[in-house]
Each structure stands twice: as structure tokens, then as C-alpha cells.
Amino acid sequence: MIHFEDRTVEQAYKKEQSEFFHKRIRTGSTWAILFYPLFTVLDFIVYREYFTLFLIMRIISELFLILGLLASHFKFSRKNPQVIAIIQYLALSFSILIMIDVSDGYQSPYYVGLILTLLFLLFIYPMSFRSTFGITMITFSGYLIPILIRNNITKPSVFITNITFFFGVIFFINVSAQIAETMRRQEFFARYNLAKANEDLKNLDKMKMQFFANVSHEVRTPLTSIIAPLQSLRQGDVGSLNIDQNDLLDQMHRNAIRLLDLINQMLDFSKLEAGKAHLRLASIDLIDYTEDIVALFKEVSIRKGLNLIFDKSEITDRQFYIDNDRYERIITNLIRNDIKFTETGGITVNLKHENKSILLTITDTGIGIPKDRLPHIFKRFEQVDGTSTRSFDGTGLGLAIVEESVKLLQGEITVDSVFGMGTVFTVKIPDNLIDRDPHAFIERRNADRRNQPETWNNDNRRGDERRKTDYSRIPVSDLAQVESQTYAVQTPMNRPKGVKFSGIRVLLSEDTDDLRHYIAKILTNLGHDVVKAENGLEAWEMLSDEGGFDILVSDIMMPKMDGYELLENIRKHDFLKELPVILITAKSGDDPKLKALGIGADDYLPKPINVRELDARIRNLLTKRDLRKAAAEALVMDQRIEELMTGFAQSLEIRDAETGNHSREVLELGTLIASELGMNIDNTLKASLLLHDIGKIGIPDSILLKPSRLDDDEMEVMKQHPAIGRNLLESFSNFKEVSEIILAHQEHCDGTGYPKGLSGEEIHPIARIIAVADAYHAMTNTRRYRQALSREEAFEELKKHSGTQFDPEVVDAFIKAMGLS
């Protein structure tokens, strides 16, 4: 059996069971009162000799049942209804036990009456297991003990059969009671948790809406302080402005109004949902009022290429009592919604008065609503397309506010739509609102307020004065102007005079018109060539068809193709995969950033973006790209230079077969020495070792290939090869240092070398390494004029001339590197 640890839950369970038990007491008592007397017929047939006694017992039991039924109508019975049930049951059981005892005892068939009473107890009353066990044990004892005391069992088989059957029924009743109580507790616990979760969700929802309302209100206050100065600047209150300044101010004002409208809608919806919005009825000319609102959106529709029509042909009555703010919100939101979702064709606003109702019908030829989305279209935050590629922005509050406003006007709204063909919204408002809610009449309410004494204090007056200047309601004309600018044709931008072209061609993909225009304008002013795309698909087509862009800057949430898909397409194509990409988004959190970087974005910027920072990141990315490109080219160049050096060395070795592989082996020996000395094995070292004898190209064959020792004149010619090598290489910028090293590789530590007679530290360290490696290789290889020395003999020669011809440190490092130290 489940036991609730929370006392509150246990108390709630007991309370519910008591209430349920109390209802069952009345039901059970009524049925028992009706059917129990019928057993007197059985008494008359089976035990006629005891009929009078049995009748008295049944009348007494009937009185207990009636008293229980009467008691159930008093308050005290609600707390402990089980007590009444137990008393009723014991009264019935004792009367039957007496009948059994005075008649045939254990042979009496009336023990079945006890069983029926127990079954009635189980199935009618939700008795606890403990109570059931107690009652059944009392009943069983009351049956068994008198039989055992009398000790007059003449038919043991009958006794055992009845006792066994009776005990089996009692066992079944107790097990069933245990299971039933467990199931009741489980079912209650599930319902309790569900109700608690539902209540928590409702409270959370209320807290969320209250939070929205509080935050929206706190945001609206400073926002109005932004709009007012913007209006002053636009109106020239602080001096004249140039075209660019006016454009920026117009953009700021438009988006401030748009943000204020969003905040107002959130506040409006929170009031409607919380039931804090009230009707403010006034008598207005509904035809003129509707026509004025529709007229304000004419320019918007014309700029988008739509035909907006107001049809008033089916209405003649003009004056109606209505809440004009609510009505304005309904028609404004519906028209704005239809303009947004209609690309071609038109919108018709029809006003009728029939069957004591005002009928407002708005029909468009837009994209329509899928059938499966129609039941959800008025739900808050619900959008037909909620993906990152949706074609239309918005919060999903507009139609929810329309529905709540219609309900406040005690009307109803319906929608019919064919996907791909258009939508029809029909609003039905009763024409007798003044009769339904007379207290909502503004003039009457104001009159009542004027008749009340003035009780405001200074704080009230300040609050009222602040509310008067609060932008709680944006004029429809301002909203229409904002919508109109959304569809305005923007002129192409040129770089201002004096701004130098950066050489960077930027593809900007952003679906928000104002933001796209602003970013492009600033980047253009900073010297970039900017090409604009309205969505990811258009950007992809430009990249595929035109090409030639240095970098892509793209929003993530765009219609037709979002930034993620655009980036994935770029990285899949060889001709574009190296294009630097910066993604920007208004999405919060790290997930969008991680996803963007994970699929190959080079950089990521959250909105609102600083265009100067964007410019810096564009330049940094392209600088890094150029550096990577230069590094790759340098690597290729190094490979080509190394191939060239090897070619030079081989060309020399081809002339003198006896010195074959000399340059490459000197390279290996010199690298070994440099490693032992802890020097950096760079291209300068390798080139110097490989090309140290490059100057011998200029030595005549008669001297270079002479089979005997050179005479003094020939030796003077041979000594020119370091200078010849220097002259060959110094014209190459990459070989400036190498040429000087080659010039010095025949210098001696004691100054007796050539061509300059340098000594000690004056000789380049690499030249000193070449001297040792060159001499060792020459000594250990056979020449025409001498035999090769052994390794040990060559090492001895190096040691012998260490400090005079060779650098002692280099000689020691070489011997150590060769493993002979």
C-alpha cells in the first residue's frame, strides 16, 4: 500500500475519501433500507417458528440504517463517515448472527447473509483495509465462537464446509480491500500530481506573463525617451541634417516605433489574458473610422504592389457603441498580417450590419494557411512557419491579440483559408454592447468619476502625468508609415568621394531591409564594395553565378535558405570552400555559435552588431587568408629553390666524377654538426652546405679536373671559387646571407685562409661548420692525386689542425656526433 510522505497529500487523500465515503453512505443506506426488509419473506418460508423474533431483529437493523441515512445529512458525519458505515454493518451482522444462533447454528443457511453483507461492504463502501479486516474478524468470531462454546457439532462435514467457504470469502474480501485501497491511493496520487503540475504550469504562465508585462513596461519608459529626441532631430529642432543623417534617423525612428509596438502588444496581450482589460465604449461613426484606418495602409499596399479596397456598400447604419481602441487593434493587426502574407493580388475589407451584429470581413489573395495549422492560428506565439528559414518575421502575438480583443467585445472570429490561394477572416461583434455592458460607456464612467470627491495625492498626480506622456498607444498613422518604409525601394549606394577602395568585395546576406541597408552603407563608407542579398538562396545564386567575392557576411535566420544551409553548400563546393564566411544572428546562447563554427564559419557575431567591429573582422580574416596563401606559396617556392640548389650541386658533380655526391654528403655531415651544437636547421644552413662549392662552376676544367696537384698559379685560380659562388648567388634576395657564408667557407681560424683572411668569430658559424664537413669528406674520399684516409686518420688530421685551420668547438662537436668522443 502506498503511504504518502507529505502530510499535505495524506490529508488531501483522506479528505477526498471522506467526501466520497459520505456520498456512498447515502447511496448504500438507501439501497439497504429498500432491499433488507425483503428478506422477511425468506424468514417466513424457512423459519416460520422464529418469524416474530426475526422480524423484530430486522426492524431494529432497519432503524440503524435509517438513523445512518439521517446522520449523513449532518456536518459531523462528513468528518468520519466510516463510523456510520461500521455501526450500520455491525447492526446488520449482529442481527443475522442472532438469527443463526437461535435457529440451526452452523447448519443454518443464513451465514450466506453474512457473506452478502460483507460483499455489500466491499463494493459499496470504499472501506480501508484496516477497517475491513476488523469488521470481517469480528463477524467471523461472532459466527465461530458460539458454535464452539455449544460444542454440539453433529455434522462435521457441514461445519467444515461452511467454515471453509465463509473464511475463503473473508480472505477474498480482505485481499480485495487491500488492492482497492492501493489502487485508490495510486489513482489519487496520479491525479494529485497532475493537478499540482497543472497548477504549477498555470502559476508559471502567470509569472511569465507578469514578467513580460513588467519588463515591457520598464523597457517602454526609456524607449519613449529615445523616440521623442529622435522626432526632434528629424523635425530639425537642433539644426538641418544631410541626407545620410536623415536616413539614419529615419531608420532609428522606424525601428524604435516597431519595437514600441511589439512591447505594447506584449503588454496588451498580458492584460487581456489576465482579465485586466476592460471595455471603454464610445459612440463612433464606424464607417468613417474603418475607412480612415484602411486609408492609412493604402501607401503600404501600393508600394508592395497590392490593391487595398474598403467595401462599405452593404452597410447603412453609421453610429455604434464600440471600444475604438479594441476595434482599431483588431482591424490594424488583420490588415498588417494580410499585407505581410500577400505578394500579389489584393486585400478587401468589407463592413456589414446584419442580424444585430457588426460583421468585419478581411479577404486576401496571399499564401493561405495549411489546413492542419488552422486550429492553432490564434494561439499565442504560434506561427505557420517557425523554422529558421521562415519567410516572414513576427512574434506570433498579433492574431492572439485579435482573438482576445474580439472576445472582450463579446464577439467571435472565424478563419477560412485555402493554402496557396488566400485567407478570409470574419469578425462578428454584437451591436448592442451598450446594453450588455452599460458600465463600459466612457461618458457615463467619466460622469460618475467627476461626481466622486478628489482624493489623489501628489504621487497619484505624478503617476497620472507620466501616463499621459506614455506611448501606450501608437497612432495607426505611425504604424502604417513604418510598414510603408519596409517596402520602400532603396537606392543603390556609392562610395563617398575621398574614400579609398579597400579592394574587398563583400556579399551581404540579410533579410531585414533596414539592417541590410545600414550595414551595407557603413561598409561602403569604409571602402568596401558591397553586394546585397535578401535571403540565403539569393546569396547562393550570386556566389554560383557571379563569383568574385572576397568574403560572405550572412544572417542565420533567413527565408528560402538559412545561413547554416548556405554555409554548408559553400563548404561542399571546391570553388567556394576557401571563401571566408562570417555569420551574424539575433539568436542568444552558445548553441548557434557552436553550430556555426562547427560547420565551417570563420567568425561569428551576435546582434546587435558593431559595423566597425565587423569591418575589423573582415579585414583580419582576409589578412589571415592572404598570409596563409603567402605561406603556401613560400612553401612551394622553398621546395622549388631546394630543387634548384640540388640541381646546381648535381651540375657541378657531373663535371667531376670523383666528387660525386660531395655536396649532399657535406649537407648531411654539416646538419649533424649543427644539431650537436644546438643550432636551428633552417634553409640558410641547408643551402650553404649544399651550394658551398657552387663557385667551382667558374673554374676551368683544366684546373678543376687536373689529375695531379695544382701549381701555385693554378691554386690562385682555384681560390677564386668562393668569390665566384658569392657573385652567382648574391643577386638572389633569398640567397644574400648564403652568398656571404659561401665566400667565407675557406677562411681559417688563425686568419691564414682566403679570400679575406678572416679569423675566429669573424667567420660565420655556418662557414666554420662547412670547413670541417668539407675537409672531412675530401680526406675520406679518393682523389686522382692521393688515396683516401681512414675515418680515424681523418679525425686525427682535424684534431691536428683544430685551433688553426678549424674551429675547435666545431671539431669537438663533429667527433662527438660521429660517436668517437
Secondary structure, DSSP 4 states (H G I P E B T S, - for coil): ----SSHHHHHHHHHHHHHHHHHHHHHHHHHHHHHGGGGHHHHHHH-GGGHHHHHHHHHHHHHHHHHHHHHTTSTHHHH-HHHHHHHHHHHHHHHHHHHHHHTTGGG-TTHHHHHHHHHHHHHHS---HHHHHHHHHHHHHHHHHHHHHHT--S-HHHHHHHHHHHHHHHHHHHHHHHHHHHHHHHHHHHHHHHHHHHHHHHHHHHHHHHHHHHHHHHHHHHHHHHHHHHHHHHTTTT----HHHHHHHHHHHHHHHHHHHHHHHHHHHHHHHHT-----BEEEEHHHHHHHHHHHTHHHHHHTT-EEEEE-TT----EEEE-HHHHHHHHHHHHHHHHHT--SSEEEEEEEEETTEEEEEEEE-SS---GGGGGGTTSTT--S--STT-SS---S-HHHHHHHHHHHTT-EEEEEEETTTEEEEEEEEES-HHHH-GGGBHHHHHHHHHTSPP---HHHHHHHHHHHTS-SS--HHHHHHHHHHHTPPPPP--PPTTPPP-S-EEEEE-S-HHHHHHHHHHHHHTT-EEEEESSHHHHHHHHHHT---SEEEEESS-SSS-HHHHHHHHHHSTTTTT--EEEEE---SSHHHHHHHHTT-SEEEESSP-HHHHHHHHHHHHHHHHHHHHHHHHHHHHHHHHHHHHHHHHHHHHH-GGGTTHHHHHHHHHHHHHHHHT----HHHHHHHHTTTGGGGGS-HHHHT-SS---HHHHHHHTTHHHHHHHHHTTSGGGHHHHHHHHTTT--TTS--SSS---GGGS-HHHHHHHHHHHHHHHTS-BTTBPPPPHHHHHHHHHHTBTTTB-HHHHHHHHHHTT--
